[in-house]
Amino acid sequence: INLIGGSIFIKNFKNRLLAHVYTSIKSLTIQFELTSQLNFSLGQYLNMIQNILKLRKCPIEYALYLGDDHYYPISGVVPYITIGNMMHLSNGENLPDEALTPLNERFSSYFGKNILFGGGTGWEGDGFLAFANKVKTELLWLFHFPQSEAFVSAKIENDKVIAISEEYPNRFIFYIAIEDPKIIDIKVQEA
């Protein structure tokens, strides 16, 4: 990292980040300890989608995002959605901030070694739902749904996530297969 009138060198040494700051005035060494704690933070991010999630954001494109940067675009609106063919996020290039939307987490629930969390996004009426392995600190999948409303609760039953969205004007109940989240059934619960 270059600074005006100096530079910073960062290296990982025995689970500690060492930052050496060199300027024309003096040299300074700063040490940070790496942690893998999951304060929802999903640990040390290696993939683009996980780095974006660390910022509490997701891409604005409606899709099912997998932790390995593959995704399946979603077309239509809830409950009439279609999951498209697998694609890959841009090859290592960062998405510009205008291609991201903030996540407003409304709930999180722990299920053994996994965490399920969800809520709304910066887009009116949209919702997100994510499933992660808290032991390995990795995202397994994240949905960004069009017109689902924010998710307010979820549970796991018979190898499926059952998630409920906020009521306006209808409440939606999502049944998502944990191992293959492309298998999804959405029911409408009239107000």
One Martini backbone bead per residue (centre of mass of N, CA, C, O) as a GRO file, in nm:
protein
  191
    1ILE     BB    1   0.096   0.037   0.025
    2ASN     BB    2   0.054   0.366  -0.069
    3LEU     BB    3   0.175   0.674   0.034
    4ILE     BB    4   0.213   0.987   0.107
    5GLY     BB    5   0.544   0.970   0.184
    6GLY     BB    6   0.498   0.641   0.169
    7SER     BB    7   0.452   0.309   0.330
    8ILE     BB    8   0.287  -0.022   0.338
    9PHE     BB    9   0.348  -0.333   0.505
   10ILE     BB   10   0.185  -0.654   0.482
   11LYS     BB   11   0.184  -0.940   0.708
   12ASN     BB   12   0.173  -1.284   0.782
   13PHE     BB   13   0.241  -1.387   1.132
   14LYS     BB   14   0.126  -1.613   1.322
   15ASN     BB   15  -0.174  -1.480   1.318
   16ARG     BB   16  -0.042  -1.197   1.233
   17LEU     BB   17  -0.058  -0.865   1.160
   18LEU     BB   18   0.193  -0.680   0.992
   19ALA     BB   19   0.257  -0.328   1.005
   20HIS     BB   20   0.463  -0.126   0.801
   21VAL     BB   21   0.549   0.213   0.847
   22TYR     BB   22   0.675   0.441   0.599
   23THR     BB   23   0.837   0.748   0.635
   24SER     BB   24   1.016   1.043   0.629
   25ILE     BB   25   1.011   1.052   0.949
   26LYS     BB   26   0.907   0.745   1.031
   27SER     BB   27   0.882   0.434   1.195
   28LEU     BB   28   0.606   0.188   1.207
   29THR     BB   29   0.462  -0.071   1.411
   30ILE     BB   30   0.179  -0.284   1.352
   31GLN     BB   31  -0.041  -0.506   1.541
   32PHE     BB   32  -0.257  -0.776   1.443
   33GLU     BB   33  -0.505  -0.994   1.536
   34LEU     BB   34  -0.629  -1.278   1.430
   35THR     BB   35  -0.967  -1.382   1.370
   36SER     BB   36  -1.252  -1.639   1.380
   37GLN     BB   37  -1.484  -1.492   1.470
   38LEU     BB   38  -1.862  -1.501   1.482
   39ASN     BB   39  -2.005  -1.186   1.464
   40PHE     BB   40  -2.113  -1.307   1.197
   41SER     BB   41  -1.862  -1.309   1.097
   42LEU     BB   42  -1.702  -1.514   0.834
   43GLY     BB   43  -1.416  -1.453   0.869
   44GLN     BB   44  -1.186  -1.540   0.630
   45TYR     BB   45  -1.188  -1.404   0.322
   46LEU     BB   46  -1.169  -1.532  -0.028
   47ASN     BB   47  -1.431  -1.448  -0.155
   48MET     BB   48  -1.631  -1.223  -0.295
   49ILE     BB   49  -1.903  -1.275  -0.149
   50GLN     BB   50  -1.773  -1.277   0.135
   51ASN     BB   51  -1.662  -0.988   0.123
   52ILE     BB   52  -1.935  -0.853   0.082
   53LEU     BB   53  -2.070  -0.966   0.341
   54LYS     BB   54  -1.874  -0.832   0.541
   55LEU     BB   55  -2.013  -0.543   0.453
   56ARG     BB   56  -2.323  -0.589   0.451
   57LYS     BB   57  -2.363  -0.708   0.152
   58CYS     BB   58  -2.507  -0.727  -0.185
   59PRO     BB   59  -2.595  -0.789  -0.475
   60ILE     BB   60  -2.850  -0.656  -0.678
   61GLU     BB   61  -2.877  -0.917  -0.796
   62TYR     BB   62  -3.094  -1.162  -0.844
   63ALA     BB   63  -3.000  -1.445  -0.630
   64LEU     BB   64  -2.807  -1.739  -0.595
   65TYR     BB   65  -2.542  -1.756  -0.369
   66LEU     BB   66  -2.228  -1.891  -0.349
   67GLY     BB   67  -1.926  -1.935  -0.173
   68ASP     BB   68  -1.767  -1.979  -0.477
   69ASP     BB   69  -1.902  -1.748  -0.683
   70HIS     BB   70  -2.153  -1.874  -0.758
   71TYR     BB   71  -2.459  -1.831  -0.961
   72TYR     BB   72  -2.828  -1.783  -0.969
   73PRO     BB   73  -3.048  -1.637  -1.139
   74ILE     BB   74  -3.338  -1.432  -1.086
   75SER     BB   75  -3.667  -1.446  -1.205
   76GLY     BB   76  -3.904  -1.250  -1.125
   77VAL     BB   77  -4.150  -1.279  -0.865
   78VAL     BB   78  -4.271  -1.319  -0.575
   79PRO     BB   79  -4.365  -1.653  -0.624
   80TYR     BB   80  -4.262  -1.615  -0.946
   81ILE     BB   81  -3.986  -1.793  -0.990
   82THR     BB   82  -3.664  -1.825  -1.161
   83ILE     BB   83  -3.391  -2.040  -1.196
   84GLY     BB   84  -3.103  -2.023  -1.341
   85ASN     BB   85  -2.803  -2.046  -1.464
   86MET     BB   86  -2.490  -2.087  -1.400
   87MET     BB   87  -2.256  -1.856  -1.263
   88HIS     BB   88  -1.993  -1.599  -1.241
   89LEU     BB   89  -1.825  -1.395  -1.089
   90SER     BB   90  -1.612  -1.184  -1.147
   91ASN     BB   91  -1.269  -1.217  -1.214
   92GLY     BB   92  -1.168  -1.068  -0.924
   93GLU     BB   93  -1.343  -0.832  -0.954
   94ASN     BB   94  -1.473  -0.567  -0.824
   95LEU     BB   95  -1.757  -0.443  -0.721
   96PRO     BB   96  -1.927  -0.182  -0.738
   97ASP     BB   97  -2.110  -0.007  -0.513
   98GLU     BB   98  -2.362   0.025  -0.717
   99ALA     BB   99  -2.382  -0.317  -0.713
  100LEU     BB  100  -2.479  -0.272  -0.415
  101THR     BB  101  -2.650  -0.379  -0.109
  102PRO     BB  102  -2.774  -0.344   0.185
  103LEU     BB  103  -2.800  -0.517   0.494
  104ASN     BB  104  -3.093  -0.595   0.707
  105GLU     BB  105  -3.084  -0.749   0.988
  106ARG     BB  106  -3.344  -0.944   1.172
  107PHE     BB  107  -3.202  -1.239   1.194
  108SER     BB  108  -3.065  -1.516   1.397
  109SER     BB  109  -2.974  -1.872   1.372
  110TYR     BB  110  -2.881  -2.163   1.543
  111PHE     BB  111  -2.758  -2.488   1.391
  112GLY     BB  112  -2.524  -2.594   1.534
  113LYS     BB  113  -2.282  -2.532   1.283
  114ASN     BB  114  -2.506  -2.323   1.200
  115ILE     BB  115  -2.622  -2.024   1.021
  116LEU     BB  116  -2.919  -1.820   1.011
  117PHE     BB  117  -2.991  -1.531   0.801
  118GLY     BB  118  -3.198  -1.222   0.783
  119GLY     BB  119  -3.390  -0.983   0.564
  120GLY     BB  120  -3.313  -0.688   0.421
  121THR     BB  121  -3.273  -0.429   0.188
  122GLY     BB  122  -3.220  -0.131   0.005
  123TRP     BB  123  -3.469  -0.258  -0.137
  124GLU     BB  124  -3.783  -0.233  -0.176
  125GLY     BB  125  -3.916  -0.558  -0.082
  126ASP     BB  126  -3.656  -0.698  -0.024
  127GLY     BB  127  -3.470  -1.008   0.036
  128PHE     BB  128  -3.268  -1.204   0.270
  129LEU     BB  129  -3.087  -1.528   0.273
  130ALA     BB  130  -2.863  -1.710   0.497
  131PHE     BB  131  -2.604  -1.977   0.490
  132ALA     BB  132  -2.374  -2.101   0.745
  133ASN     BB  133  -2.056  -2.206   0.858
  134LYS     BB  134  -1.924  -2.151   1.177
  135VAL     BB  135  -1.673  -2.337   1.183
  136LYS     BB  136  -1.556  -2.265   0.881
  137THR     BB  137  -1.633  -1.978   0.801
  138GLU     BB  138  -1.878  -2.017   0.569
  139LEU     BB  139  -2.050  -1.969   0.295
  140LEU     BB  140  -2.311  -2.139   0.129
  141TRP     BB  141  -2.572  -1.932   0.108
  142LEU     BB  142  -2.750  -1.667  -0.092
  143PHE     BB  143  -3.042  -1.474  -0.101
  144HIS     BB  144  -3.194  -1.250  -0.352
  145PHE     BB  145  -3.514  -1.120  -0.337
  146PRO     BB  146  -3.796  -1.032  -0.516
  147GLN     BB  147  -4.063  -0.919  -0.346
  148SER     BB  148  -4.061  -1.062  -0.036
  149GLU     BB  149  -3.956  -0.921   0.178
  150ALA     BB  150  -3.859  -0.935   0.480
  151PHE     BB  151  -3.707  -1.139   0.696
  152VAL     BB  152  -3.816  -1.274   1.033
  153SER     BB  153  -3.787  -1.599   0.996
  154ALA     BB  154  -3.639  -1.928   1.091
  155LYS     BB  155  -3.611  -2.283   1.011
  156ILE     BB  156  -3.540  -2.631   1.072
  157GLU     BB  157  -3.685  -2.898   0.860
  158ASN     BB  158  -3.620  -3.170   0.701
  159ASP     BB  159  -3.373  -3.035   0.535
  160LYS     BB  160  -3.518  -2.745   0.575
  161VAL     BB  161  -3.588  -2.423   0.506
  162ILE     BB  162  -3.809  -2.209   0.700
  163ALA     BB  163  -3.927  -1.904   0.570
  164ILE     BB  164  -4.034  -1.572   0.679
  165SER     BB  165  -4.209  -1.301   0.575
  166GLU     BB  166  -4.323  -1.012   0.558
  167GLU     BB  167  -4.631  -0.833   0.574
  168TYR     BB  168  -4.679  -0.717   0.225
  169PRO     BB  169  -4.969  -0.804   0.178
  170ASN     BB  170  -4.804  -1.069   0.193
  171ARG     BB  171  -4.706  -1.377   0.308
  172PHE     BB  172  -4.409  -1.574   0.292
  173ILE     BB  173  -4.320  -1.922   0.237
  174PHE     BB  174  -4.010  -2.088   0.258
  175TYR     BB  175  -3.878  -2.385   0.090
  176ILE     BB  176  -3.542  -2.500   0.150
  177ALA     BB  177  -3.290  -2.683   0.043
  178ILE     BB  178  -2.994  -2.715   0.188
  179GLU     BB  179  -2.819  -2.887  -0.030
  180ASP     BB  180  -3.040  -2.758  -0.262
  181PRO     BB  181  -3.148  -2.436  -0.306
  182LYS     BB  182  -3.299  -2.469  -0.587
  183ILE     BB  183  -3.497  -2.608  -0.401
  184ILE     BB  184  -3.814  -2.442  -0.419
  185ASP     BB  185  -4.090  -2.325  -0.211
  186ILE     BB  186  -4.376  -2.102  -0.244
  187LYS     BB  187  -4.596  -1.954  -0.015
  188VAL     BB  188  -4.913  -1.805   0.037
  189GLN     BB  189  -5.017  -1.572   0.296
  190GLU     BB  190  -5.287  -1.432   0.365
  191ALA     BB  191  -5.405  -1.141   0.536
   0.00000   0.00000   0.00000
